[in-house]
Amino acid sequence: MNRLVNFMNRLVNIMNRLVNFMNRLINIMNRLINIMNRLVNIMNRLINIMNRLINIMNKSCNYSEQNI
């Protein structure tokens, strides 16, 4: 009976180490995803600014064509 308990205890310890390792990996992945999300947000803002500039350029070109 004692051997069985020791064996089960070792299995639980191994499982606990695996869970801790997985938890660390998930935390690292979460940090990376947060960083990527911030970068995507910055890129999205830049794209919006570029789009506004393109719209302004387009309107000015249309205006100049109408004047010709």
C-alpha positions as CSV (number, residue, x, y, z in Angstrom):
1,M,0.0,0.0,0.0
2,N,2.8,2.3,0.9
3,R,4.5,1.7,-2.5
4,L,1.4,2.5,-4.3
5,V,1.0,5.8,-2.4
6,N,4.6,6.6,-3.2
7,F,4.1,5.8,-6.8
8,M,1.0,7.9,-7.0
9,N,2.8,10.8,-5.2
10,R,5.6,10.7,-7.8
11,L,3.1,10.8,-10.6
12,V,1.3,13.8,-9.1
13,N,4.6,15.6,-8.7
14,I,5.5,14.9,-12.3
15,M,2.1,16.2,-13.4
16,N,2.5,19.2,-11.2
17,R,5.8,20.1,-12.9
18,L,4.2,19.6,-16.3
19,V,1.3,21.9,-15.3
20,N,3.7,24.5,-14.0
21,F,5.8,24.4,-17.2
22,M,2.7,24.7,-19.3
23,N,1.6,27.7,-17.2
24,R,4.9,29.4,-17.8
25,L,4.6,28.8,-21.5
26,I,1.1,30.2,-21.5
27,N,2.2,33.3,-19.7
28,I,5.0,33.9,-22.2
29,M,2.6,33.3,-25.1
30,N,0.2,35.7,-23.5
31,R,2.8,38.4,-23.2
32,L,3.8,37.9,-26.8
33,I,0.2,38.1,-27.9
34,N,-0.2,41.4,-25.9
35,I,2.9,42.8,-27.6
36,M,1.6,41.7,-31.0
37,N,-1.8,43.2,-30.3
38,R,-0.2,46.6,-29.4
39,L,1.8,46.5,-32.6
40,V,-1.3,45.7,-34.7
41,N,-3.1,48.6,-33.0
42,I,-0.3,51.0,-33.9
43,M,-0.2,49.7,-37.5
44,N,-4.0,50.2,-37.7
45,R,-3.7,53.8,-36.6
46,L,-0.9,54.4,-39.1
47,I,-3.1,52.8,-41.8
48,N,-6.0,55.1,-40.8
49,I,-3.7,58.1,-41.1
50,M,-2.4,57.0,-44.5
51,N,-6.0,56.4,-45.6
52,R,-7.0,59.9,-44.6
53,L,-4.0,61.4,-46.4
54,I,-4.9,59.4,-49.5
55,N,-8.4,60.7,-49.4
56,I,-7.2,64.2,-49.1
57,M,-4.8,63.7,-52.0
58,N,-7.7,62.1,-54.0
59,K,-10.0,65.0,-53.3
60,S,-7.4,67.6,-54.3
61,C,-6.7,65.7,-57.5
62,N,-10.4,65.6,-58.3
63,Y,-10.7,69.3,-57.6
64,S,-7.8,70.1,-59.8
65,E,-9.2,68.0,-62.6
66,Q,-12.6,69.8,-62.3
67,N,-10.8,73.1,-62.7
68,I,-9.1,72.1,-65.9
